[in-house]
Amino acid sequence: MRPLPSQVCVVVIGYDDAAHVTDAVRSALAQGPAVREVIAVDDCSADGSADLLDRLALDEPRLKVLRREVNSGGCGSPRNDGIDAATAPYVMFLDSDDVLPPGAVDALLDAVAGRGTEVAAGLCVRRELPSGREVPWQPELYATTALVTHPSRRIHLVHDTLCVNKLYRTDFLREHGIRFPEGRFPYEDFVFTARVLAAGPRVALIPDTVYVWHVRRGAERLSISLDRAGVDNWRSRITAHGLSYDILLGAGEKRLARATRARFLDHSLRMYARELDRRGPEYRNEWWALTRAYLATFDAADLALAPAPGRVVAQVVRASEEPRDLTRVKEVAARPARLRPPYARLADGTPVWSADLPQVTLEHLLSRPVRLLPVAVDAELRPRMRATRLRLRLYELYGRMADAAPASVDAEFVNRQDGVVGLTVTAEFRPDDPDPRDDDSGAVPGMDTGLGIDSGIGSGIGSGIGSWTAEAAVDLAALGSGTWDLRLRLRFHDGTSRETTAHAVAGPGLLRRSVVPNGRHGMLLVQPYATHAGSLALRLAPGWRGMTIVLRRRMRRLLH
């Protein structure tokens, strides 16, 4: 049965966001009669935000403006003010720089009415601005409509830490004393979500898009999730993760508590590890120490629940007192993961991270399906006046590649903005000549390392060939302009396949801007580059304008 109209309160919070807050409020009011009230909480802004809201409220009786006299320093206190002031049976939250898409409230309200749940949750999309590219948040959780009778029956609920894509029964929050941490507490939604799940609500899941999260990477003031340059951000994230774990464990929800640790390893740890090699020595050392201290509280069961890449990164951090192997760690933390050479093993054949860290074992690589292996592929893109060549080198991985027998590769150039495949080239893999320099571990074959490390490639596994190479011509004119990511689909003679990305190789003539002829535009500016995760990507700018940009920058370098 559909609930009566005017059942929902939307709490909008904002601080010094006059440029966007009215858009957020209007998107809430535009949800229709299901919204009884919109409570806009201004956190003592100094840019006139509250005055804009007051003027908007003159023509909209459903809008109530609350002005905080002192800035709280965070998002929790304003949201708590909204919960306290709400008069509607249901409440949801909206940040001042985001919007609710049309029909969001109706979809969530239908879900709680039809299932009689305390919470309804739908899909959130991250919209990159100004490009408009949208990436769904935790899409696997919202693939279909579902009723979760208790959070422990769907432990993946802990992976969606957002509070904004959900509708909560107001009296449920009040009865259980569920509130956000007060004051300056980054990642307050981690803690709020843990408190909600600890109370054991029934949750209705729907596939509808109910929230648009605007990502403004070029903003003068970055959001908390984007402002990761200082180590205090990581310290706050660890604090919020730890408190979430304690809340769930204290409520007797051991499986959910362990799942929060798996989430930390698979999401937070991998995301920050990918950025470590771009940070300064002081940041790296403090980050490493903080992470080691937190990971010391994890037991074997906590690690076992996490996907392999996050688990491996955690083991490397725990095994080394100081930051090390940051480039290799970054590649393992990438999505999909890539494990680059060297490949070391114990004398009994057990794969390990390196001769220096033999305690970090990688035995799971011997049994994982090929489609999940962290295969390593190097990529070189060489723009030329006549033809652009793409060269790919696939490395052996403890004999698994030789066993599967590499056959071919489909290389796709995917548009960064809309995800459309602009060009696909296919090439056959050919084995490289065996070379003692292509050793698994980087050590001299047969050398006694003193650690029981056997460094011979293959060790009787597979053919002993260290790598395979594929080459193809790339028609850059077919791509036109824009930013393009390289995605690979590796095919093997045993019928298996693996989708992955490629490591961008740096070297003479590589990863540099160049200009090539183009029949349509005359000239094409080409810029291969490595992403933050080390993957090969490509920027293209057509016409003489692109060439002028290159020449101007080169002249500036020469003059400098």
C-alpha positions, 0 to 999 in steps of 0.5 A: 500500500502506498503511504500517504503524501507528505511523509518525508523530510529532506535535511540539506546541510551546507557551509559557504556553498552559495553557488550550489545550495539552492540547486540542492534545495530545489531538487528536494522540493521538486520531488513533489507532494511526498516531501512534507518539509525540507530542512536546510541547515546552514553551518554558520556560512559567511558567503550569504548562503543562509540569506539565499535560503531565507529568500527561497523560503519566502515562496516555499512554505515547505522550506525551513531554514536553520542557522547554526550560530557557530560553525561545527567543523563537520557534517554530523552536527548539522545533520543531527539538527535536522533529525531533531527538527524533523516532523515527517515519518521518514528522513533522508539527507542531502549535501549542498553540492549534490542533487536528488534526481527526479522520482528519488523520494517516490521510489524510496517511499514505495520501497518502505511502504511495500516492504514495511522496512525501517530503511530503504536504499537505492543507487548513488551515482558519482557525476564527474564535473564538468565532464558529466561522466557518471560512475555508479557507487556499489552497483552490485548491491543495487542490481535488483530489488531485494528485501534484507530482513537483517543486515547480517544476511547481506554483509555487503551492506557495510560496503555502502557507507553513504548515508545520503542514498537512503530513506530512514524511518525517523522514529527508528533513528530516535528510538535507537539513539542513532546520530552522527558524531558531533563536531569535526569528525571526517567520515562521519557517515561511516559511523552513522551507517555502523550504528544503523546496521548495529540496530538490525533494521530491515532494509529494502534495496532498489535499483533506482538512482536516488542520489547524484553525488557531484565530484568537483576535482577542480574546486577551490575547496575540495570535499573530504573524500577528495582532499587526501593530500594531508596524512590527517585525512588518512588518520581520520579515515582509520579512526572512523573505520575503527569506531565502525568496527567497535560499534558492530562488534559491541552489538554482537554483529561479528560477521558485519564487523569483520566485513568492515575490515574487509572493506577497509582493505579492499577500498580504503587501503588500496585507494590510498596505496595507489597514491603513495608514490606521489607523496613526500617522504614525511607523508609516506613515513607517517602513513606507513606507521599509522597503517601498520599500527592499525593493521596490527589489530587485524587477525588472520580471519580479518585478512582472509575475508578481503579480496587478494589485492588488499590482503597482499598490500596489507601483508607488505605494510605489516612485514616492513617497518619502512615504506618500500616497493611503492611502485609495485604496491601501487600496481597491486592496489590498482583495479584490476590488480597487476603484479609486476616482476620480480617473481620470487619463490621459496625453495619449496616453490611457494610464491613470495613477494620478494627475497627481502620479504619472504614472509609475504606469501602469494600461494593463492596465485597458484590456484586462482582462476586465470580471469582473476590473476593479477597479470602484468602487461607493459605497454608502449605507444609510439606515435609516428608520422606514418603509423602509431604502434602499440607494443604489449608485453605479457609477463609469466606469472609463476608458470600460470601464463605458460599453462594457459598459453597466451593466444591474442589480445584485444586492446580497446581504447575507451573514452574516459567521459562516456565509457564508449569504446572508440577503437579496438585492435587485435594482435597475436602473442608471440613468445619472446626468446628465453633470456636469463635476464628475464628471471622471475625474481630479478636474482641470478638463477641458482644464486643462494640468497640465504633465505631459501629462495629459488630464483629460477624462472618456472622452476619446472613449471611451464615452458620457462619462457619469461614473456610474450609480446604482441604488436599492432598499428593504431589508427589514432584518427579514429579516436578524434579527441578526448581522453582514452583509457587502454583496456585489454582482454587477454585470450588464452589457448585453453579457452580462458581470458582475463580483462586488465589494464597495462602498465605505462612504460617510460623511456626514450620517446615514450610518454611524451607529447607529439604531433602526427598528421591527420587527414581530417584535422591536418594535425593531431596532438598525442599525449600518452601518459601514466594514470595515478595507478600507473596505467597507460592512457592517451589524450588527443587534441586535433588540429593546428590548435593542438600543435600550437599548444605543443610548440608553445610549451616546448618554446617555454622549456627552451627559454627556461 
